[in-house]
Amino acid sequence: MVKNKLSRQDVDKLLTERSIEARVETAAKLAAQFDSGELSPSERRLAADILRLMAHDADVRVRQSLSIQLKESPTLPHDLALHLAQDVDTVALPILQFSHALTDDDLIKIVRGREIVKQLAITRRASVSSTVSEAIVETGTPEVVVSLVSNEGADISEESLQAIVDAFGKETTVQGSLANRSNLPVTVAERLVTMVSDQWRDHLISRYQLSGNIAADLTRQSRERATISLSAGADREDVEGLVRHLNNHRRLTPSIMLRAVCMGDTTFFEAGMAELGGVPLVNAQILIHDSGELGFKAIYEKAKLPATLFPAFRCALDVAHENAFDGGEQDRERYCRRMIERILTQYEKHGVSFDSTDLEYLLAKLDQLP
């Protein structure tokens, strides 16, 4: 072997000595040499055997020295990595967080051991597969789930994210980690908004002694505003998924549909009409944008939206066909204001007068129409 390399006899002798410091130094030295590129294949096999012996050392400091030196080794034997990963925390944690020698099956087995410190180390890996994430969600505590969700390198499926909301959605720390996660599916974000709004509703009722109806109205408005904001930043496929999710939970309401078209979210509105009407999206788009009087009225009736709101929807669509965002600062607000002014004018022709140009006020008054 290369000069200063350890032989089996050297290590066997050291392992029998009482000096812990000597064994710790030996472990660190040999582990550092293991990936140095200076060992021949036969020397590497010998070194691996020696490392296996040292991984059974009675003193934890020796095993910890090995773990720290070998945690990022690209050639660490799987059996040695697994042995260290199943050791006490101070030995296991570096391997659990950094070693690529462990398989998903290894990690899942350790996760299901329900040792929180080890679960946390796994959640901090540079990458966590969706199957490992699923196991963590199934067995983890809020602290572990927060660590997983906060790791952008963790692949967490939509199903697992929904399970997190089901199990831990009321935990404020979990809500914060979900809200800050990039690329959160809109269906999960919409549910999260709903949960936060439920807490806000309870707060409003208790603090301001509001009636349940008033608090529920405020909650619905907040949720719908947030939902349309989520939709505006999503692609068409995500919007269609969001719309299906809302309809399945009976939250694809007339008010959110009207809010969408007033805010210029044509993608959400088209997907919503297709979902409510039970027709393909392409068919819904043709019917909605029919320049005649038959198409939109037909799909509106098939969607079973309130007859009292038809003038508002019809007017909003006409405005949408005539106007576009101007691209300037706060153009969405100006677009919405033009929408509301036209809708108010339309209702005045029917003998109904409203005295505010605020969207929330308008939607509330329209809800009260007989």
N, C-alpha and C positions, 0 to 999 in steps of 0.2 A: 504493500500500500504506500501511498504518498507519505512523505515525511510528516511526522506529528499526527498521522491518522491513528486511531485507536484499534487495537486488535481485540478479539474476543477475550483473550486472557487478561488484557488490561482492564476491560470493563468488568469481567467476572471478579477480578480482585477488588476493584473499587466497590462493587456491590456488596461485598462482604465486610468492608471497612465500616467503622463506626462513624466516620466523618461524613455528616450529611452534606456539608459544604462541598466536599470533593465530588460527591455523586451528582449534586446539582450542577456543578461546573462541567462535569463530564457529559451530563445529559444535554446541556445547552450547546456544548462544543460539537457533539456528534450530530445533533439535530441540525445545526447550522451547516455542517459539512454535507448532509444528506442531499441537499439540492444545489450544491456548489458546482456541479458539473465535473468535478475532479475524480469521481469514483468510476471505476470500471464496472461492468455489469456484475461480476462476481463480488466485487467490494460492496456494491450497492445492496446485494442480497444479504451479505454478512452484516452490513450496517442496519438493515431493516430488522434482522433477527435480534441484534443487540438492542435496538429501540423497543422491540416487543418485550424483551426482558426488563428493561428499565421502566416500561409502562406498568409493571407489577410491583414496583418498588414500594416498600411499606411507608415511606415518608411522602406526604402529599407534595412537598416542595419539589421533589425530583420530578414527579409526574406533571406538576404545573409548569416546570421549566420546559419539559418536552412539548406540552400543549401550546405554549406561547411561541416556541420556535417553529413548530410544525403547522400552525393554524392555516397558513396560506400556501403550504407546500403543494405544488401541482402533481407531485408523484407520491404523495402519502398513501401507503397501502390502505385499502378500505377497512380491513379488519382492525388495524391499529387506530384509525380514525374513529371507528365505532366504539372501540374499547374506551378511548379517552372521552368520547361524548357521553358515555354512560357512567362516568366517574362522578366524584363530588363536584359541586358547582365551580369551585375555583379552577379545576382541571377542565371541566366540560365546556364552560362558556366560550372560551376562544375558538374551540373547534366548532361548536354549534353555530356561532355567528359568522365564521369566515371560511371554514373548510369546504372545498368542492368535492371532497372524497365521499361525503355522505350522500346517500340517495334520498329521493322523496319518501320511500318506504321507511328508511331509517328515521327521518325527521318526523314523520307522522306517528310512528311508534313512540317516540320521545314526547311528542306533543300530548298524546293520549295518556301519558304517565301523570299528567296534571301537575307537574312541578312548575309553578309560575315563573320562577327565575329562568329556567331552561326554555320555557315557551317564549319569554321575552327576548332571549338571545336569538331564537329562530326568527322572530318577527323583524329583527334588525338586519337580517342577511341582505346582501346587495340585491339579490333577487329571490323571490319566494313564489313557487308555482301555485297555480290555482287549486290544485289538489291539497297541497299543504295548507294554503289559506283556508280552505273549506274545513279541514280538521281543526285548525286553530279557532275558527268561528264556532264550531260545534262544542269545543271543550274549554274555550277561553273565558277569562273574566273580563270585565270592562277595561281594566288596565291593559291587559294583553291585546284586546281588540283595538283599543286606541293606538297602541304601538304599531299594530299591523296596518291599520288604515292610514296612519301617518307616513308609512313607508311607501314612497312612490314606486319603488322597485318591486312591490308585491303585486302579483296578478290576482285580483279578487273578482270573481265572476259576479254578474248581476244577481244571480240566485243567492250567493253568499252575502252580498250587500243587503239584499232584502231580508235575509235571515238576521243580519246585524240589527237592522231597524226593528224587526220583530222582537228580538231578545233584549236589545240594549238601547232602543231608540229614545227612551225617556232619560237616559243618562246624559247630562249636559256635556261631559267630556267627550262622549262618543259623538254627540251631535256636532260638536266643534270640529272633531277630526274628519267627520264625513263632509261637513260643509267646506272644509279647506282642501279636500282631495280633488286633484285635477281629473278631468274626464269622468266625473260622476254621472252615471246614467240618469237621464231626465226623470225616469219613472221613480228612481230612488230619491232624487232631489225633491220631487213633488211630494212624496210621502213624508220626507223629513220636514218640509215646510208645514205640512198638515200637523205633525206632532208638535212642532214649536208653537204653532198657532193655538193648538189645544191648551198648552200651558199658558199662553197669553190670555186666552179666554178665561181660564180659571183665575188668573191674576186680576183681570178687569172686573170680573163679577165680585171678587172679594174686596178689592181695594176701593173701587168706585161705586160699589153696590148697584151695578147695572143689572137690568133684567136679563134673563137668559137669552131672550130673542135679540136684544140689542147687541149683546156680546157675540152671539152667533153670527149676526150680520157683519160685524167688524172683522171677525175671524175669517168669514168667507171672502170678504173683500181683500184682505191681506193675502190669503192663500191664492186667490185668483190672479192678483197682480203679480205675485211671485211666480206663478205657473206660466203666465204669458212671458215673463222675463226669461224663464228657462227655455221656453220654446223658441224665443227670438235668437238664441245663440246656438241652436241645434240644427243638424241637417235633417232632410226630409224623412229619412228612415227613422230617426230618433223621435221626430215629432209624431209620426204615425204610431209608434210604440207608446208614446206618452198619451195620445188620444185614446188608444185602446185601454190603457191602464185607467185613465180617468172614467171612461164609460163603464168599465167593469166594477168600479167602486162608486158609481152613481155620482160622479163629480163633473161629468161633461154637461154642465148646466146651460140653460139658455143665456144666463148672464155672462158666463165665461166665453160663450160663443160670440155674443155681441161685443164683449170687451175686446176679443181678438180682432174682429173686423174693424172696430173703431180705432184700434192701435196700429192697424195696417199689417197685422200678422196674417196674411192671406194663406200661407202654408198651413197654419194651425186650423184656420177656418175651413179650408177645403177638406183637410183630413177629418175634421170633426163632422162635417156634413156627410161625408162618405160613410163614416162610422155610424152615425145616428140613422142614416137612411138605408144602411145595409147594401150599398152599391159600390162597385169598384171605384177607386179614386179617379181614374181617367173619366169615367161616366159622370161622376160628381162635378168635376171641373168643367166639363162641357155644359152641364145643366146650369151650374152657378153663373157662368159667364155668357150665357145665352143672351144675345142682344134683344131678343123678343120678350114677351111677357109670360111665356109658358114654362120655360126651363127651370128658372129659379123657384117659381111658385110650386112646381111639381115636386122638386126635391125637398123644399121647405116643408111641405105638407107630409111627405113621406118620413121626414125626420121627426115629425110630431112636435115641432116647436110651437109655442103659443101664438095664436092668431093675432093677439094684441101687439106682438112685437114685429110682425111682418113689415109694417111700414118703416120701422127703424132699420131692419136688416136690408130692405130694398133700397132705402135711401143711402145707407152706408156703402153698399156695393156700387151704386151709381157714382158716389163721390170717389171711391177707390179706382173706378175706371177712368175718371176724369183727372185725377190728381196723383202725384207721386211725391215721395220725400224730396225736399229741395237740397239735401246734402249739407245744409248749414248746421250751426250749433242749435240744439234743441228742436231739430226738424220734426221729430216724432211728436213732440208736444203740440207744435203748430198744426201738424197733420190731424191729430186727434181733435183739436179745437175746431177746425174746419168741419170735421165729421159731425161733431155735436151740434154746431150751429145749423147745419143742414137738416139734421134729424129734428131739432126743435121746430124749425120752420115747417117741416112735413107734418108734424103733429098738430101744429096750429091750424093747418088747413082742415084737420079733422075735428076742430073745436076743443083740442086739449092744449092747455098752456102750462109750461113749466117756467119757473123764475130763476133758474141757475144754469150756468154753462159748465158746471163741474160734472165729470163723467160719473163719479160715484153717486152724486145726487140724481143724475138722469137715470142711471140703472135702478136706483131705489124707487124712483117714481114710476118707472115702467113696470117694475114688479107689482106695483099697487094697482095698475090698471085692471078694470073688471074684464 
